[in-house]
Amino acid sequence: MMRQYELVERVQQYKPDANEALLNKAYVYAMQKHGQQKRASGDPYISHPLEVAAILTDMHLDESTIAVALLHDTIEDTTATRAEIDELFGEDIGRLVEGLTKIKKLDLVTKKAKQAENLRKLLLAISDDVRVLLVKLADRLHNMRTLDHMSADKRARISEETMEIYAPLAGRMGMQDMREELEELSFRHMNPEAYETVTKRLEELSKRNEGIVKKIEAELRDLLVASGLTSAYVKGRQKKPYSVFRKMQSKSLSFEQLSDVYGFRLIVEDIPSCYRALGIVHTRWRVVPGRFKDYISTPKQNDYRSLHTTIVGPSSQRIELQIRTKRMHEIAEFGIAAHTLYKDGSSNADGDILSRESNAYSWLRHTIEALAEGDSPEEFLEHTKLELFQDQVFCFTPKGKLIALPRGATPIDFAYAVHTNIGDTTVGAKINGRIMPLVTRLANGDEVEIIRSGVQVPPAAWEEIVVTGKARAAIRRATRMAIRKQYAGLGHRILERTFNRAGKIFSREAMKPALHRLGQKDVEDAIAAVGRGEMSSLDVLRAVYPDHQDERVTVKPSGDDGWFNVRSAAGMIFKIPGKTKAGTEGGHSEPDADVDIGPIRGLSGNVDVKFASTGAVPGDRIVGIMDQSKGITIYPIQSPSLQRFDDQPDRWIDVRWDLDEANKSRFMARIMVNALNEPGTLAKVAQTVAGLDVNIRLLDTVRVAADFTEMMLEVEVWDLRQLNQLLAQMKELDCVATVRRLYE
């Protein structure tokens, strides 16, 4: 276990004027609070925060961050409080320690939801101060190093979480060394057999090629020095087991088929020297086509900058080369932590102002914006994982702005990456000057121009097309708002009708004082709740006018002209119109089957509209019944089922067929035929149906007597005229006794 004085000495090596008193004070406080606590290994608990702090000294972090590492478990695992830490160490350190404290006693259903909430809190804390992330990653790294003392179940669970979240998060922050170690440790516990096999093969390869790395290093160095790059530094290494395993899996290769197991880094003085070194190497050795990447002119989103190439180098060995400056190397190793070394805004040989916010941190802030979108914890976790794992493509706006997106992204993702409003109003896209489908997968270097429309609402189906969390969250939000708007429109009509029957005038202003009684945040939410059937319009009436005396009403079809007779408790009878607005495509016949609203006036496709089980056809008098879970169900006015809703007038929706619109679909109706039980009867019935261009979708027969059979037919017709014609011709058949339409 590391000692206190050793930790202080490590900090003083890179920061001689470090506040030694602060470090000592934090150590003593943590040791006192953790007291006799032990880790699973049996070691004193204080050994853990000490080792976490030591990991951070390798990144040359300031003494405040080291103190936070020493204190990071005190609020969670001891009697320490935020107030006490604020008083002893200051609010800055107290805030960071609290940001690292896990959520406890959450009323969450699944472990996945708890994991998501922990990630939410971590990212929110990081958005306030990135040092929270650095301490958290160091904490996870030490836990992974000591995972052998845990049970098998815990090892598997912690390793999976590390591989899914913390390792890629370290990578997105540019901390490649930490990412690699986290991946290696997770791989060892998640797939021990594969880990052992790959490790053994790499050891055998290393013995077989003993000295080859040193030989290649020497040849590369001699070549660069002879060409004038006298300060060039060359370092080679064999790739790590997980990196090799991942390549074998992704490209379906055997170990023997791997040709670039060795990688070499060439570190030079400045950017011009990077390109000069590239030219020297390419001139000396043969280049492997398609393996050159320039991350200096186009950095990765985590600030990584380097030239990548693969050559058939010394000893005919295929090797990967990374060429970079010393500063680029620091960022590649330590990522966002490297930015903490330059807080004075000084520039360097790379020509950058190093105090500016890193691209990696910018990505993190954009990701955190998703927290405000109202997604469930599981959805947030899914979107964050998705963006952590994706490789990138780099595209450009027509004005040359670079947009980094996950691989597989579409123009829709591109539009939302530029601005949410642009994504919401997208109707098309030009890729490299050509109009292309919105489902097109973007490639590196594509120039994308978004075509917009002010009246566009993003279709819900887009959610299955896009790959970025930001786009998915925005589409889901826009869909919710569109549905809310539609339900609010229905709710408004329901409330107007209810208030009118009560002799009152409905207005949004009148509802505002009653919102607290209705349990709603704003007027639109309350109106939409009425439209969805979640709240009765009578409840709204009573909330707005508490002194109003309800009159119960009964609604029944009048049976003559498509209007409803409404009888109040006082015995008054009046009428409301029952002509309707609905229609669908496809002639759905199952109970509450979904329909395409198509020719129905006054209803939006964002509200579920379904047919009752007996169906309805254009020309029928119909009525819509609002249901909280099923949307609107369309019934023929003659349906006996409507009697169930006699005492619920606020659920009745006035709808009608749009007979002006050309009908291109058939609709289902049920008929009952009582026919003679003799040979040829079924054929005559079928011929009559076919002769009128009517389709039979279901036929059910029941023998009700020795001489008679009942046939229940589900038929698909164009409209009521065609259905009546069918009924008339059926009655004329000598084998048919009776025929009638079924409404129940």
LINNOR-V267427 format. One record per backbone hydrogen bond with DSSP energy under -1.0 kcal/mol. NH is the residue of the N-H (numbers start at 1). CO is the residue of the C=O. Records with the same first field share a line. If there is no record, write none. Layout:
# LINNOR-V267427
NH: CO, CO
This chain:
# LINNOR-V267427
7: 3
8: 4
9: 5
10: 6
11: 7
12: 8
13: 9
15: 11
18: 15
20: 18
23: 19
24: 20
25: 21
26: 22
27: 23
28: 24
29: 25
30: 26
31: 27
32: 28
33: 29
34: 30
35: 31
37: 34
39: 43
42: 39
45: 37
47: 44
48: 45
50: 46
51: 47
52: 48
53: 49
54: 50
55: 51
56: 52
57: 53
58: 54
60: 57
61: 56
66: 62
67: 63
68: 64
69: 65
70: 66
71: 67
74: 71
77: 73
78: 74
85: 81
86: 82
87: 83
88: 84
89: 85
90: 86
94: 90
95: 91
96: 92
97: 93
98: 94
99: 95
101: 98
108: 106
114: 110
115: 111
116: 112
117: 113
118: 114
119: 115
120: 116
121: 117
122: 118
123: 119
124: 120
125: 121
126: 122
127: 123
129: 125
132: 129
134: 130
135: 131
136: 132
137: 133
138: 134
139: 135
140: 136
141: 137
142: 138
143: 139
144: 140
145: 141
146: 142
147: 144
149: 146
150: 147
155: 151
156: 152
157: 153
158: 154
159: 155
160: 156
161: 157
162: 158
163: 159
164: 160
165: 161
167: 162
169: 165
170: 166
171: 167
172: 168
173: 169
174: 171
175: 170
176: 174, 332
179: 175
180: 176
181: 177
182: 178
183: 179
184: 180
185: 181
186: 182
187: 183
188: 184
189: 185
190: 186
191: 187
195: 191
196: 192
197: 193
198: 194
199: 195
200: 196
201: 197
202: 198
203: 199
204: 200
205: 201
206: 202
207: 203
208: 204
209: 205
210: 207
212: 209
215: 211
216: 212
217: 213
218: 214
219: 215
220: 216
221: 217
222: 218
223: 219
224: 220
225: 221
226: 222
227: 223
228: 225
229: 224
230: 228
232: 229
233: 267
235: 265
237: 263
239: 261
244: 240
245: 241
246: 242
247: 243
248: 244
249: 245
250: 246
251: 247
253: 248
258: 255
263: 237
264: 320
265: 235
266: 322
267: 233
268: 324
274: 270
275: 271
276: 272
277: 273
278: 274
279: 275
280: 276
281: 277
282: 278
283: 279
284: 280
285: 281
288: 310
291: 288
293: 308
295: 306
300: 304
303: 300
307: 323
308: 293
309: 321
311: 319
312: 286
313: 311, 317
316: 313
317: 314
319: 311
320: 262
321: 309
322: 264
323: 307
324: 266
329: 325
330: 326
331: 327
332: 328
333: 329
334: 330
335: 331
336: 173
337: 334
338: 335
340: 337
341: 338
342: 339
351: 348
354: 346
356: 353
362: 358
363: 359
364: 360
365: 361
366: 362
367: 363
368: 364
369: 365
370: 367
371: 368
372: 369
373: 370
380: 376
381: 377
382: 378
383: 379
384: 380
385: 381
386: 382
387: 383
388: 384
389: 385
390: 386
393: 405
395: 403
396: 446
397: 401
400: 397
403: 395
405: 393
407: 391
409: 406
414: 410
415: 411
416: 412
417: 413
418: 414
419: 415
423: 419
424: 420
425: 421
426: 423
427: 451
428: 451
430: 449
431: 434
432: 447
434: 431
436: 429
440: 437
442: 409
445: 394
446: 443
448: 396
449: 430
451: 428
453: 425
456: 453
462: 459
463: 460
464: 461
465: 462
466: 462
472: 468
473: 469
474: 470
475: 471
476: 472
477: 473
478: 474
479: 475
480: 476
481: 477
482: 478
483: 479
484: 480
485: 481
486: 482
487: 483
488: 484
489: 485
490: 486
491: 487
492: 488
493: 489
494: 490
495: 491
496: 492
497: 493
498: 494
499: 495
500: 496
501: 497
502: 498
503: 500
504: 499
512: 508
514: 511
515: 512
518: 514
519: 515
520: 515
526: 522
527: 523
528: 524
529: 525
530: 526
531: 527
532: 528
534: 529
535: 529
540: 536
541: 537
542: 538
543: 539
544: 540
545: 541
548: 545
554: 567
556: 565
558: 563
564: 576
565: 556
566: 574
567: 554
568: 572
571: 568
574: 566
576: 564
592: 611
593: 590
595: 609
600: 597
607: 604
610: 632
611: 593
612: 634
615: 612
620: 617
623: 635
624: 653
625: 633
626: 651
627: 631
631: 627
632: 608
633: 625
634: 610
635: 623
637: 621
639: 636
642: 639
643: 640
644: 641
645: 642
646: 643
648: 645
651: 648
652: 649
653: 624
656: 580
658: 599
659: 657
661: 658
667: 717
669: 715
671: 713
672: 740
673: 711
674: 738
675: 709
676: 735
677: 707
678: 676
681: 678
684: 680
685: 681
686: 682
687: 683
688: 684
689: 685
690: 686
691: 687
693: 690
694: 689
695: 716
697: 714
698: 714
700: 712
702: 710
704: 708
705: 708
709: 675
710: 702
711: 673
712: 700
713: 671
714: 698
715: 669
716: 695
717: 667
720: 618
723: 719
724: 720
725: 721
726: 722
727: 723
728: 724
729: 725
730: 726
731: 727
733: 730
736: 733
737: 674
738: 674
740: 672
742: 670
